[in-house]
């Protein structure tokens, strides 16, 4: 079919994420992707500044990942994980335990980041039920967060500014505290620390867990906060008998400059959620890791199993490519690449701070953000960035990027130039 025919069918039948049906803005038709470039059906090439929603950290058609996928396909594409197991999943679980903060011992593999949060919440709820405390069933989080689009994750997304406010009254009623003060390098605000302590103490008897995105609040606003607040949460939750969950779906595997954002604080949560970059952007897979205490607590209950079992849990293809992706990180110098990209983002985005309507420009690791004092004009911004040969996906009042770690300096410069141009017209 011609590109025009394909786009006509797309408009007729395909419901795209966060869009009405039928759609109002035609999507760009991608025919190929290689390295950090998306090739469109009309012949244009765009530098991908989004890593396909933050997952394709090694770029596209990486020979090592392609080979891992092909080799595994030659053995088996999938077997059920109930009663069966296989080498790719076993290796992946052991690798994740080795790489993540000390104390996380058990790995539940699942389908997507949102599902890993569902599993993490279920772990926490079932843990307390197994301890004979079913009243501990609420979650505490801070405002400005985002944890996914399925039901329990939606309940701990930002209750007012987020897209899930529509479901107020339907979702479980959780406990919210204000968003942490901004600034990765800022010292902890004593008054905010007191506010966290007071909220956890007041609700301790009904709290199953505190769940937060460590260091970077992603889709909820691309806000950076001090790692000191993670240490505060660890101390407070331990003191009051509440579990702690870190959602590292966006930050895991190097995005902030540490392999996992929890490392900035030097603490271990009771449950850790991973996804997105886990397979290098090749296949959907996520994981929820927990401590032995959580796992053994659940196993000692009246229902001694975690009541969750995705059909494609532990998929061999996804596990094999995840092992290869993590292997690239371990064998290469991803940290130097992230530092290099960080320098390029700081330099390239500096001019945006002087533009009218720009309220903040911030960079952390391979994340760059230009925040406006108004909503981004999506149509204008998309047109401008594609004219600059770049793909970005602004949202709300932010123009941001999360490029693959293999992005060269010239391409980082193209991304930042496109962001500055988009801020100028938005």
N, C-alpha and C positions, 0 to 999 in steps of 0.2 A: 504494500500500500504506500501511497505517497504521504509525505509529512502532513499535508492538508487533510487527507482522509483519516489518518491516525488521530489528529487533533480534533476532528469532528466527532469521532467515536469517543474520544476522551470526554469531550464536553457533554455527550449524550449519556454516558454510562458511569464514568469514574468519579467517585466522590473523594476529593483530596482532603488532607488534614486541615482543620481549622478554616474551612471554606464552606460557603453555602452550596447547595445543589439546586439548580445548576450553578456552576462557578461564574464569577463575574470577570475574572482576569485569567486569560488563557495561560497555562503553564508553558515553560520552555521545553521542547522535545529534545531529550538527550539521546544520541545514537551510540556514543562510546565514551569511555573515560580511561585515562591513562596518566600515571604520575599524579600531578595536582590539577590536571586539566579535564574539563568536561567538554566534549565535542557535541555541538548541537546539530540537529538534522539539517539546518540551513547553512551549515559550513562554518559557523563561528566557533571559536574556542574561548572558554572562560576559565580563569584561575579560580579554583574552588576555595573560597575563604571560610567555608563552613564545615569542612571535613564530613560532609553528609550528616549534618546534625551531630557533629563532634565525635564521630565514630571512626572515620577513615584516617587514622593517625599516620599510616604509612603511605597514603595515597592509593591510587587505583592500579590494578593489574601488577601488583608487586610479584616478581617471579617466585619468591620464596612462599608467599601465601597461595599463589596459584598452584604451585607444585604440591603443597600440603593438601589442598582441596582435591586435586586430581588423584593423588595417591590414595587418599582415604576413600574416594568414590569408587576406586578400583577394588576396594575390600568390602565395604558395606556403607550404605548411605544412612541407614537408621535401624535400630532395634529398640524395642521397648525397654525402659529402664527399671521396670518392676520385675524383680527376680532375676534380671540379667545385668551384666556390667561389661565394660570394655576398656581397653588400654587408653584411648584418648581422654576419656572422662576421668579415669583414675589419675593419670599424669597431670591433667589440668587441676584437679582438686589439690593434689600434693603441691603443685607449683604455687597456687593461690595461697595456701597455708604458709608456705615458705616466704612469700613476698609481702604479705599483708602484716599489719601490726601483731606483735607477739601476743599469743593467747587465743587467737581465732583458730579453731581446730577443725571445724566441721563445715562442709560446703554443700549447699542445696542448689543444684543447677536448675534454672528455669528459662522461660522463653523471652522475657523482655524486662527492661528496667522497672516498669510499673508493676509487673508481676513479682519481681524480686522484693519490692516494697510491700506488696500484699503478703508475701511469704514472711518477711521480717515482722510485720505486724501480727500475723497469725502466730509466729513463734513466741512473741512476747505475751500475747493474750493467753495462749495455751500454757505457757510456762507458769503464769500465775494461777490459772485454773488447776494445774497439776499440784500447785502448792496449797491448794485449798483456799485461795483468795480470788474468787471470780469477780469480786467487786472492783478489782484493779483492771479496768477495761478501757480507760481513756488514754489519750496520748497528749503530750504537751509539745508544742513547737513554737518557733517564733514566726512572726508575720513576715511576708515577703518571700516565703518558700514555695517550692514546686517539687512534687514528688511523683507525678504521673497522672494519668487520666482514668484509671479504674477507681472503684468506689472508695476503698479505704485510703489510698493515696490522695484522692481528691479532698478527703476530709481534713488533711493536714497541709493542703496548699493554702496560699494566701486567702483569707476569708473575705476580703473586701475588694482588693485590687486585682485579684486573679480571675481567670476565666470560669472558675467553678462556683462563683457566688450564686449562680443560677440554682444550685442544688441545695442551698441552705434550707434546712427543715427536713431534708431527705437523708442527707449524710449524717453519720455519727457526730455528735457534738463534742468537739475537742477543746483543749485549753490552749490559748494563745497568749504569748507575751510579745511586746514590741520587737521589731527587728533589731538585731545587734547594731551598735554604732558602727558607722562605715570606717574603713581604713585598715588595710592589712597590717601596716606597721604601727598603727595607733596603739597606745597602752590601753589596758582594760579600764573601763569607766566604773568606778566603785559603786555608783548609784545603780548602774545597770546590773552589776553583779548581785547587789542586794535584791533587785527586783526578781532576778532569776531564782535566787535562793528562797525568797518569800513565796513565789508561785509554786515551786516544786514542793516546798514544805507544806503549804496549805492544801495541796491536792494529792499528797503522797499516798493516802489510803485508797484513792481511786485511779492513780496513774499506773498503767502498765509500763510505759516507756516515754522517754523524750526522744524525738526524732528530728534531726537537722541535717542540712547540707553543710559540710565542714568547709570553712574558709570562703567558698564562693556560693552565693545563692544564684542559681542559674536562671531558668526561664522566668522566675519570679521577679527578676530585676537586674541580674548581672552585678550584684553588689558583693564587694569584698569586705571581710571582717577579720579582726585579729584572731589568731589561733589561741590567744589567751582565753577566749570565751569557751573553747572546747575543753580546756583544762578545768575551767570552772564547772562546766556541765558534768564532767567526769567526777569531780569531787562531790558535787551536790547530789547527783543521782546515787552515788555509792552511800552517801551519808543518810539518805532518806529511803533507801530500798526501792529504787526505780531503775529499770533497765535503760540503756542508752544505745540508740541506733544512729549510725552515720550513713547517710545516703550519698555514696560516692559514684553514682552512675555517671555524672558529668565530669567529676574531678579525677576519677581514678585513671591510672596508667599515664601519669606524668603531666597532665594538662597545666597544673599550677606551678610546676617546677620541682615538686616532690612526687615520687612515684604514686603515693596516695596522700591526700590532703591531711589526713590524720597525723602524718609524720611531722607536719609543721608544729604540731602541739605535743608530740611525743606521748600520745595516749591511745588506748585500745578501747573501742566501743564493745558492747556485748554482742551487737549484730552489725554487720557491714554489708551494704548493698552495692553491687557492681553491675555494669552493663556497658552499653554504647561501644567504647573502644576495646572491649574484651576480645572480640574477634577481628579487630582491625577494620571493622566496617563491612566485613564480608557476609556474615550471616547473623541472624538474631539469636542472641544468647545472653543470659544474665546469671547472677549468682547472689545468694544470700549466705554469708559466712557467720558462724556464731561460736561462742565459747563453749567449752565442755560443760560449764555449769548450766547454760541454757538448754543444751541438748539433753543432758542427763536429767535435768528437771522435768522436761517434757516426757521423757521415756519412763519416768517414775510415776506418772499420773494414771488415772483410771483409763484414759485412752492413751496407751503408751507409744503412739506413733504421731508424727506430724501429718495432719490430715490434708495433704496436698500432693498432687501427682500429675503434672502436665504430660500430655501425650508425647511431646517431643523433648521431654526432659533428657538432658545429657546427650543430645544428638551428636553422633560421631563426627559428622562433617564439621559442625560448628566447633566441637571440642578440638578437633585436629587443627583447624585454622587458628583457633585461639592459642593453642600451644605454639604454633609457628609465629604468631604475632608477638606473644610475650617473649619468645626466643629472640626476635629481632630487637626488642627493647633491651634484653639482657646482654646481648652480644654487641650492640651498637653503643653510640654515645647520645642517647636521646636527650639527656640532661643538657648537654652542650647545645644541641639543636634548639631546645626550648629557650635557653638563655639567649641564643643568637636571634631567634624570632622575637623574644621580648625586647631586645635592644632595637630591632627594626621597627617594632610597633610603637615604642616610645618615641623614636625619632620621627617616624612618618606621621603619627597622629598629633604631634605637638602643635602644628598650625591650627588644628581644629579648635583648640582651646580659645583662640582669639575670635572665633566666628560668632556673630549674633545668634542668639537662640541656643547656644551650647552651654550647658550648665556644668558638665564634668567630662573629663577625658581620663580614663584609667586603664592601666595595663597590669596584668599579673600573669607570669609565665607566657603561654601561647594563647592569651585571651586579651583582646583589645576592645574597648567600649567607648563610644561617643554618645553621651546622653544629652538629649535636647530638653527644652522647657515646654515641649508640645509633642503631640503625636507625629510620628514619621508619616510623610506622604508616601505610601508604599509604591504607588504607580510611578511617581517621579523618581524616587530613590532607586527602584529596580531598573528603570530606564537608564539612569545615569551610570550605575555601577556596571551594567552590561555594556554600555558604550565604552567604558574603561577596560573591558575585557575581563571582568571579575564577576563571580557569583557570590552574593550575600543575601541574607534573609532578615532584614530589619524587623523589629516588632515593637509595638507600643511606642515609647519615646526613645528607643535605642537603635543605633547602628553599631553592630558589633561583628567581630570575626573570631573564629577559632580554627586557624588553618592547620593542615597536616604538618607533622614535624619535619617532613622532608622538603617543605617549601623553601625555595632558594631566596636569597636576599632580594633579587630583582623582582620576584613575584610578591614577596612581602611588601616591597615598595609600591607595587601596583595595587595591592589590596588596600593599603593605607591611603593612597591617592584617591581610590574610588570611594572610600569612606568619607574622606574630607569633602569630596565633590558632592556626595549624597547629603551630607550635613548642610552644605551650602544651599542646595535647592529644596531641602525639606523644611 
